[in-house]
Amino acid sequence: MERIVDLDAAAAEIERRYGEWAGAGLKVGATTWREEAAEWPQSLETERDRVRDPDSVGVSIVGAEGAEAEITLFRGGWADVGFFSERTGWEAVFECPAIRSPAQFGAVLDAVTTRAFGTGSAGSAATPTTRQ
């Protein structure tokens, strides 16, 4: 897979938001990593040093009343985003935005948490661009 996004820098975008999310009452799962060279089915690791050549990094977030969001960034330049909550009428939303930088990934994290939980950073409620 082509290396478009630095996953370690993207993981820092996740970690930078842990305090804000926890302060908003969200339960944030550990950052997960997937080893590109692992045999299928590839397992997720929560310790970065157990993954030599990651092809993805992700996080799961749980809010009130069972609301959930999962965001996984792939180094090839896209994210798999899924969430549902009262704010979506409990309908699942799935998106695949193109991501070209860790900062852009941070904006997607903020947009998703705003749309799913109403808690993202100010000015971040825009819908990410879907990869085609």
Residue frames as qw, qx, qy, qz and C-alpha x, y, z in Angstrom:
[[0.000, 0.889, 0.457, 0.000, 0.00, 0.00, 0.00],
 [0.366, 0.595, -0.032, 0.715, 1.30, 3.43, -0.91],
 [0.439, -0.460, -0.453, 0.625, 2.44, 5.60, 2.03],
 [0.082, 0.692, 0.282, 0.659, 0.53, 8.85, 1.82],
 [0.428, -0.785, 0.028, -0.448, -0.12, 9.61, 5.50],
 [0.256, 0.362, -0.747, 0.496, 2.31, 9.29, 8.43],
 [0.651, -0.459, -0.562, -0.224, 0.33, 7.04, 10.79],
 [0.533, -0.263, -0.497, 0.632, 2.44, 7.88, 13.85],
 [0.015, 0.031, -0.058, 0.998, 1.65, 11.57, 13.37],
 [0.498, -0.332, -0.466, -0.651, -2.01, 10.67, 12.81],
 [0.633, -0.380, -0.649, 0.185, -2.02, 8.67, 16.07],
 [0.278, -0.125, -0.340, 0.890, -0.79, 11.82, 17.81],
 [0.298, -0.232, -0.238, -0.895, -3.94, 13.55, 16.50],
 [0.663, -0.406, -0.589, -0.219, -6.04, 10.88, 18.22],
 [0.602, -0.277, -0.527, 0.533, -4.07, 11.07, 21.46],
 [0.115, 0.125, -0.106, 0.980, -4.23, 14.87, 21.50],
 [0.468, -0.321, -0.277, -0.776, -8.04, 14.60, 21.72],
 [0.502, -0.219, -0.821, 0.159, -8.30, 11.96, 24.49],
 [0.145, -0.209, -0.535, 0.805, -8.69, 14.54, 27.28],
 [0.342, 0.066, -0.120, -0.930, -11.36, 16.53, 25.44],
 [0.594, -0.119, -0.667, -0.434, -13.33, 13.39, 24.63],
 [0.448, -0.235, -0.783, 0.362, -13.07, 12.00, 28.17],
 [0.005, -0.158, -0.349, 0.924, -14.09, 15.40, 29.56],
 [0.487, 0.021, -0.273, -0.829, -17.22, 15.23, 27.38],
 [0.717, -0.102, 0.512, -0.461, -18.12, 11.87, 28.94],
 [0.814, 0.408, -0.332, -0.248, -17.02, 9.71, 26.01],
 [0.796, -0.366, 0.472, 0.102, -15.33, 6.36, 26.53],
 [0.454, 0.749, -0.432, -0.214, -12.34, 6.20, 24.22],
 [0.990, -0.034, 0.089, 0.108, -10.79, 2.88, 23.27],
 [0.547, -0.518, 0.411, 0.514, -7.09, 2.36, 22.90],
 [0.388, 0.695, -0.396, -0.457, -5.47, 3.44, 19.66],
 [0.881, 0.036, 0.471, 0.028, -5.24, 0.37, 17.44],
 [0.104, 0.661, -0.599, -0.440, -2.63, -0.56, 14.84],
 [0.937, 0.227, 0.244, -0.109, -2.67, -3.16, 12.06],
 [0.422, -0.480, 0.630, 0.442, 0.50, -4.79, 10.72],
 [0.564, 0.569, -0.279, -0.530, 0.63, -4.64, 6.94],
 [0.342, 0.424, -0.825, -0.153, 2.70, -7.82, 6.57],
 [0.438, -0.097, 0.789, -0.420, 0.58, -9.97, 8.92],
 [0.068, -0.138, -0.920, -0.362, -1.32, -12.93, 7.49],
 [0.505, -0.234, -0.191, -0.809, -5.06, -12.64, 7.03],
 [0.113, -0.899, -0.302, -0.296, -7.05, -12.15, 9.12],
 [0.366, 0.387, -0.357, 0.767, -4.87, -9.39, 10.50],
 [0.459, -0.651, -0.552, 0.248, -5.33, -8.65, 14.19],
 [0.005, 0.882, -0.022, 0.471, -5.32, -5.22, 15.77],
 [0.641, -0.111, -0.448, 0.613, -2.62, -4.30, 18.26],
 [0.243, -0.940, -0.220, -0.092, -2.86, -1.65, 20.95],
 [0.545, -0.669, 0.243, 0.443, 0.89, -1.36, 21.47],
 [0.464, 0.837, -0.200, -0.212, 2.67, 0.48, 18.68],
 [0.090, -0.659, 0.740, 0.104, 5.96, -1.32, 19.26],
 [0.636, 0.031, 0.769, -0.054, 4.31, -4.65, 18.37],
 [0.652, 0.682, 0.331, -0.019, 3.68, -3.40, 14.81],
 [0.565, -0.257, 0.356, 0.699, 6.73, -3.05, 12.58],
 [0.062, 0.016, 0.497, 0.865, 5.03, -1.76, 9.41],
 [0.285, 0.470, 0.657, -0.516, 1.53, -0.44, 10.14],
 [0.094, 0.275, 0.625, 0.725, -0.99, 0.05, 7.38],
 [0.309, -0.671, -0.399, -0.543, -3.71, 1.50, 9.61],
 [0.149, -0.028, -0.613, 0.776, -4.39, 3.26, 12.89],
 [0.354, -0.505, -0.526, -0.586, -7.79, 3.66, 14.49],
 [0.060, -0.046, 0.629, -0.774, -9.93, 4.42, 17.49],
 [0.314, -0.518, -0.746, -0.275, -13.39, 3.50, 18.82],
 [0.078, -0.134, 0.346, -0.926, -15.45, 5.95, 20.84],
 [0.271, -0.501, -0.817, -0.094, -18.61, 5.23, 22.83],
 [0.129, -0.291, 0.130, -0.939, -21.02, 7.89, 24.03],
 [0.418, 0.030, 0.568, -0.709, -24.25, 8.06, 25.98],
 [0.750, 0.271, 0.321, -0.510, -27.06, 5.60, 25.36],
 [0.805, 0.093, 0.557, 0.184, -24.94, 3.34, 23.18],
 [0.459, 0.873, -0.101, -0.129, -23.83, 5.89, 20.61],
 [0.776, -0.281, 0.393, 0.406, -20.64, 4.74, 18.87],
 [0.459, 0.843, -0.227, -0.163, -18.05, 5.89, 16.36],
 [0.815, -0.208, 0.382, 0.383, -15.15, 4.04, 14.77],
 [0.363, 0.898, -0.199, -0.151, -12.52, 5.81, 12.72],
 [0.817, -0.197, 0.389, 0.378, -9.67, 3.99, 10.98],
 [0.268, 0.864, -0.283, -0.318, -7.05, 5.74, 8.87],
 [0.918, 0.132, 0.257, 0.271, -5.13, 3.80, 6.22],
 [0.407, -0.548, 0.297, 0.668, -1.68, 4.97, 5.18],
 [0.393, 0.282, 0.656, 0.579, -2.82, 4.86, 1.55],
 [0.006, 0.034, 0.098, 0.995, -4.79, 8.05, 2.10],
 [0.499, -0.388, -0.418, -0.652, -8.33, 7.25, 3.19],
 [0.208, -0.151, 0.739, -0.622, -10.29, 6.59, 6.37],
 [0.383, -0.381, -0.796, -0.273, -13.13, 4.22, 7.13],
 [0.169, -0.119, 0.400, -0.893, -15.62, 6.11, 9.29],
 [0.424, -0.407, -0.742, -0.322, -18.73, 4.68, 10.87],
 [0.013, -0.002, 0.582, -0.813, -20.99, 6.06, 13.57],
 [0.352, -0.540, -0.620, -0.448, -24.52, 6.10, 14.93],
 [0.130, -0.138, -0.572, 0.798, -26.22, 7.99, 17.72],
 [0.146, 0.696, 0.608, -0.352, -29.40, 9.75, 18.69],
 [0.043, 0.657, -0.166, -0.734, -28.08, 12.66, 16.58],
 [0.134, 0.223, -0.757, -0.599, -28.32, 10.43, 13.47],
 [0.767, -0.022, -0.043, -0.640, -31.71, 9.01, 14.43],
 [0.702, -0.292, 0.646, -0.062, -29.81, 5.81, 15.33],
 [0.835, 0.550, 0.027, -0.019, -29.15, 5.31, 11.64],
 [0.739, -0.314, 0.299, 0.515, -25.63, 4.15, 10.84],
 [0.343, 0.912, -0.152, -0.169, -23.48, 6.56, 8.85],
 [0.817, -0.141, 0.354, 0.433, -20.55, 5.17, 6.84],
 [0.325, 0.929, -0.128, -0.123, -18.03, 7.34, 4.99],
 [0.858, -0.026, 0.183, 0.480, -14.68, 6.94, 3.33],
 [0.110, 0.982, -0.053, -0.143, -13.02, 10.37, 3.26],
 [0.735, 0.456, -0.174, 0.471, -9.75, 10.95, 1.43],
 [0.517, -0.834, 0.068, 0.183, -7.01, 11.95, 3.89],
 [0.676, 0.615, -0.169, 0.369, -3.71, 13.48, 2.79],
 [0.225, 0.517, -0.493, 0.662, -2.21, 14.65, 6.10],
 [0.339, -0.266, -0.775, 0.463, -2.37, 14.08, 9.86],
 [0.115, 0.177, 0.238, -0.948, -3.97, 17.54, 10.23],
 [0.517, -0.018, -0.445, -0.731, -6.70, 16.58, 7.80],
 [0.523, -0.202, -0.827, 0.040, -7.25, 13.38, 9.80],
 [0.143, -0.212, -0.578, 0.775, -7.59, 15.52, 12.94],
 [0.346, 0.088, -0.080, -0.931, -10.28, 17.56, 11.20],
 [0.596, -0.113, -0.682, -0.408, -12.13, 14.33, 10.34],
 [0.377, -0.207, -0.794, 0.429, -11.90, 13.19, 13.98],
 [0.071, 0.199, 0.339, -0.917, -13.41, 16.51, 15.06],
 [0.468, 0.034, -0.362, -0.805, -16.14, 16.39, 12.42],
 [0.556, -0.158, -0.801, -0.158, -17.14, 12.84, 13.35],
 [0.284, -0.274, -0.722, 0.569, -17.27, 13.51, 17.09],
 [0.217, 0.152, 0.105, -0.959, -19.30, 16.67, 16.46],
 [0.550, 0.005, -0.492, -0.675, -21.76, 14.87, 14.22],
 [0.591, -0.161, -0.790, -0.020, -22.04, 11.75, 16.38],
 [0.503, -0.422, -0.609, 0.445, -21.77, 13.18, 19.90],
 [0.055, -0.939, -0.208, -0.269, -21.91, 16.97, 19.61],
 [0.639, -0.719, 0.075, 0.263, -18.44, 17.26, 21.15],
 [0.756, 0.300, 0.114, 0.571, -15.87, 18.00, 18.43],
 [0.363, -0.310, -0.042, 0.878, -13.62, 21.05, 18.38],
 [0.256, 0.744, 0.252, -0.563, -15.24, 24.33, 17.42],
 [0.349, 0.695, -0.323, -0.539, -15.67, 24.90, 13.71],
 [0.073, -0.332, 0.910, 0.238, -15.20, 21.25, 12.81],
 [0.610, 0.252, 0.624, -0.418, -18.74, 20.10, 12.01],
 [0.504, 0.536, -0.391, -0.554, -18.21, 20.00, 8.25],
 [0.957, 0.094, 0.253, -0.106, -18.75, 16.67, 6.56],
 [0.405, -0.477, 0.630, 0.460, -15.49, 15.10, 5.37],
 [0.524, 0.505, -0.424, -0.539, -15.06, 14.65, 1.64],
 [0.897, -0.009, 0.422, -0.131, -15.92, 11.11, 0.55],
 [0.203, -0.432, 0.751, 0.456, -13.28, 9.20, -1.41],
 [0.773, 0.432, 0.075, -0.459, -14.52, 8.10, -4.80]]
